[in-house]
Amino acid sequence: MNIHEYQAKELLRSFGLPVPNGNHLNAIDKFSESIKNLKEPPWVIKSQIHAGGRGAGYFLGSDKNKGGVRIVDNIEQAKSEIRSMLGNTLVTKQTGPTGKVVNTIYIEEGCSIKKEFYLSLLIDRKYSKILLMASSSGGSNIEDVAINNPNKIFSYHFHNINENNKKDLLDFANQLSLNTNQSNEFVLIVNKLLKIFIQLDLSTIEINPLVINKNGSLILLDAKMVFDDNALFRHPEILKFRDESEEDPMELRAAKSKMNYVKLNGTIGCMVNGAGLAMATMDIIKNFGSEPANFLDLGGTANKDRAIEGFKIIQSDPKVKVILINIFGGIIRCDMIAEGIINAAKEIDLKLPVVVRFQGTNAEKGRNIVKKSSLNIIAADTLDDAAKKAVEASNW
């Protein structure tokens, strides 16, 4: 789960980390209240969306030279910029051309910057360890640094999170050319971030930029946090940060039915029980020269109700020309799933052709039930056969 910058900074502040003072607002009439505890301008006006590259973005229908992060020198300028952002669509490299509507603004005290760094913590799945990454070339161009100067990005694995890591982190800070005081600050900052990372079950913390201010101190100027969805049941205090308006409506709809859905750009809709099987299904579709329209994992209970919701979600994509259903019957028998699929298709008056492949318990019975139905459902014997028939049907 992603959260907004202002929410991430609220958490950082609660753990005693140095972040600029700021407040968020979602309506211009809240402006006076939002600046009550702020120092005099300059202030930074920041659009809050779940996407990076806000400062280099642009608003649809507006001056493309004015991005989603702006510095203001007085109250009237601040109000004007907020009015031009709120309710409008911000396009960045990460949003794609459709952009995202800005519903919240974060107004923050300005910071005099002497130097910018990049800093992040993430899970390195290859080594099953938490990875620290940093670069002295921070800011909005960090992606370019990763491509053109990867040697400027330093990394460190936390081999034992319970050991004293001060010496290792001081050595790491030395690579960033920090002075003694800054290196000690860096160690404190990283250990507090590590505490947040573990305690709140994060998968990513990104600070970009971490800056040295005019006083020579380190300040966390921007923050991104991504939480492990599977651990959110342990953190009701984090769930309150969820902004459903930032999520894909179909993905959200699927999640409410305990299914996992991700929209893609192809023409073959996929409905599968099991994430690994879903990935294999998408691979085989590509192998036969077509593209999957989605990832849809029905979960362990592929019943009629989930099939109905899955059909509705897939049919909502106008690009879909055929639906490929790939089911492995374990505890749930394939014949029961076949009956659920047929009843679901009848109930919603499904118009699209459907290719079904069953494997596992009562797979043959399931195929026979499908074959005897009067619906436009094609039974396949193998995954290759199913993918081939789905690709052919998509070209009709």
N, C-alpha and C positions, 0 to 999 in steps of 0.2 A: 504494500500500500504506500502510495506517495502522499506527502503532505506539502503544504505551502511553505515558502520561506519564512513568513512571519511566525508560523507555528513551530518550525524547526528552531528559530531563534528564541522562542519562548522556552523551549526545552533546554537549549544551550545555556540560557540565562539562569534557569533553575538549578543547573549543575555548576554554577559559578564561573562560567566561561566568559571571556571579554567580547561582547557584541555591542554595537552601537544601540543607543536608545531609540525606540520607535513604536508606532502604533498602527493598527490597520483600521480601515473604514470601508464600508460598502455603499455609502450614500454621501453626497456632498454636504448634506445638512449635519453630518457627524464630524465635519472638518474641525470646527472650533474645539470640540471635545478631544479630538485626536492629537492636537498639538499642545495641550495644556502643560504637559510635563517635558516638552522638548526645549532644547536651547534655541537661541535665535538662529535663523537661516545662516548659511545654506543648508537645505534639506535635500534628500534624495527621494523622488517619487517613483515607486516600483510597482509595476503591474504584477499581480499574483496569479500565475497559471502554472500547471504542472508541465512545464517545458523549459528547456534551457535556451540560451541565446536571446533573451528578452531585450537586452540593450541594443543588439544589432538587428532586431526585428523591425516590423512596421505595421501600422494599422490599416486595414482595408478602407479604401476611400479617403485616406489622409496622406499627408506629406511622408514619403518613404524615407526621408532623412531623420525623422523623429521616431525613435524606438520606444520600447516599453519601460525604459529606465531613464529618468531625466533629473537633472540637477536644477533646483530653483533657488532664487535669492530673496524672495519676499512672499508674503501671504497671497497677494493677488495672483502672482505667477503660479503659485502652488495650486490654487483653486482652479485656474484656467487649465492647467495640465491634467489635473484629476478629472475635470469635466470631459476633456478630450479622450480620456482613456476608459473611464467607467462605462460599461455596457457596449463597448466596441470590440472588434475582433482583431487580435494581435497575431501576426504571422511570423514565425521563426523557422529556422532550419529544422527544428525538431517537431513543430506542429504540422508541417506540410502546408500546402497552399490554402487549405480551408481555414487554418488558424484556430484560435480558441478565444471565446468571449471572456473579457476581463470583468469579473464581478466583484473583485476586492483589490484595494490599493494599500500598499504599505508605505507609510511616510516615516523617514528615518533621518536622524541627525547626520550631517555631513562629516566626512573623515578626510583629513589631509594625508595623502598616501606618498610614502617615500619609495616603497618597494612592494611588489605583488608576488605571491607564491600560490602554488596549487597544493592542496592537501586532501587526502581521502583515506577512508578505511573501508574495506570490502572483504567479502568472503572469497578466498582463492580456492575454488572447488577442486582444482587439480591436486593441491596439497592438503586440503581440509584444514586450512589455517586462516586466521585473520591477517590480511595484508595491508600494510601501511604504504601509501604512495605519496610522493611529494616532488615538486619541481620548483626551481627558482624562477621559472618562466610561467608564472600563473596568469590568471585573467581570462578574457574571452577567447584567446587564441590557443588554449591548451590542446585542442584537437589537432591543430596544425603542428604543435610541438611534438605530439605523439607520433605523427607521421614523418615529419622532416628531421626532427632531432630527438629521437627516442632515448639517446644517451643522457639527455638532460632530465629525464624522469628517473627518480631513485625509488627503490622499494625495499621493504623489510618485513619478514614474516615473524609474527609473535609465536615462538615455539612453545612457550609456557606462559600463559597469561597471568599465572600466580607468582611468577618470579619477579625480582626487582630488575627492571629493564633500563634503569637510568643510564648506565654506561653505554649500552647499545644505542639508545636514543640520542645521547650527546654526540656519539660518533656520526649518527645519521644527520643530526643538525649541522654538523661541521661540513657536510657535503653541500649544504644550502648557504654556506658562508655567513652564518649568523654569528654575532658576537657572543660573549660569555653570558650576559644577562638575557639576551634573546634566546640562546640555546636552552637556558634553564626554564624560561617561559614556554618554549616549545615542548619540552619534556612534560611539563604540567598540563599543557593543552592536550597533547596526544593521550596522556593517561586518563584525563577526564573524558575525552572522546571515546576511548576504549571502554571505560566504565559505562557510558551511555549505550554504546554499541551492544555490549553483552547484556546489560540489565534490561534493555528495552527490546531485545531481539531484532536488531537491525540487520539488513543485508548490505546497505551502503550508507555511508556518511561522506558527503563531499563539501569541502570548504573551498570555494573558488570565487574570489581570492581570499587567502589569508594575507594580511598586509602588515607592514611596519608603518606606524603612523609618525607624525612629526616629532613625537616625544621618544621615538625609538622602541615603542612597545608593539607587541603583536596583537592584532585585532581580527576577529572572524567577521569578514565583511559580507559574505553571502553564505548560504547554507542550503544543502539539499539532503533529505533523509528518505530512505526507502526501507519499509518494515517488512519482515517476513510474514506473509499472509497466514501461514500455518500456525504462527504463534500469537496472533492477535487476540485469541480467546483469553490469553493471560493478561491482556492490557486494555481493559475498558477505557482507561484514561487516554489511550492513543486512538481508539476507535472513534472517539468524539471529534477527532480532527478530520475524519473522512469527509471529502467534498465530492458527493455523487455527481454534481454538475460537471466535474472534470473527467468523469469516466465515460467510456463508450456505453451508450444506453443498452445495446444488445449484450455486451459483456456483463453489465450490471443485472440485466434481466435474467441471464443464464445463471449468474451467481446466486440469485435469490431462489432458484430452483435447484441449487447445489450441483450445477454443471459448470464446466470451464469452457469458455468460448473466446476465440480470438478471430477477428475478421481479417481475411487476406484478400488477394486481388484476382483469384482465379474464377472458374465457372463451375467447378464440381464441388458441391456442398458435401461435407463429411460429417457423419454421425457415428461415433465409435465409443465403446466402453473400455476405458483405460488409456492413460496418457501415452504410454509407450506404443501401444497398438495404433493410436491416432497418428503419432509421428511416422510410424512405418507406413501407414495408409497414405499419408501425404507424400512420402518419398516415392512410393510405387506409382502414384498418379503422375508425378513429375517424370518418372522413368518411362512412362508411356506417352510422353510428349505434351501433357496438359498441366494445368495448375489448379491446386486446391483453392476453394473459395473461403475456407475457414478451418480452424481447429475447433472441434466440439467433442468434449469428453463427457459422456452421459454419467460417468461415475459407476460405482458398483451396482447400483439398482437401476437397470435399464427397463423401467416399467412403462405402461401406457401414458401416464401423466407426463413423464419426462420426454417420451417420444413426441407427444403433442406439442410440448413447449419447444423441443428441438426443431421440429418441422416448422413451427411458426417463426422461429428465429432465423432459420436458414432461408425460408421463403421470403423474408423481409428484404433480402439482398437481391436486387433486380438482375445482378450479373449471373446468378446461379441458373444453370440449365438442366442439371441433373443432381440427384442426391445419392451418394454412396454410403450405405450403412454396413459397417464391419463390426461384427459382434463375436466375442469369445464367450461361450456359455460355460461357466464354472458352476457355482452354487445355483445360479439362475439358469434354468433350462432354455435352450434355443427355441423350442416350440412355444413356450410361454412368451418369449420376446417377440416371436413372429406374430402371434395373435395380438400382442400389444401394438405392434407396428401397423398391422392391418386395421385394427380398430381406430387407431390414431389418425391414419390416413383418411379413413371414411369420415370421421368426425369433423375434420377440418376441410374436407373436400379437396385433398391434395391434387394439384394439377401437374406437378413436375414428375418426370419419370424417376423411378427409384431402382437402384441396383443393391441387392442384399447379399452379403456373404456371411454365413454362419460357420463357426468352428467350435467344437466342444460338445458338451452334453446335449443329446437329442438334436444334433445339427441336421441330420437327414430329415427328421420329422419337421423341423423348422422350414427347411427348403421346400418340402412337399406342401406345407400349409401355404406358403407364398405362391407356389406354382398353381395351386387350385383356386386362388383368389381371382376375382374378376378385375382387379386393379392393375394399373400400369407399374407393376413391381417385377423386376427381373431377378431371378435367383442365380447365383454364381457359385461354382464349386470351390474355387481357390481365390486367394487374394489377387494373383495375377489376372485371373479370369474376370474378377469383379472390376479391377481397375481398367482393363481393356474394354469391357462392356460400358463402363461409365464414360470413358473417353469417347467411344463411338456414339453414345447417346447424346453427349454434349455437342456433337457436330451435326446432329440431325437438323 
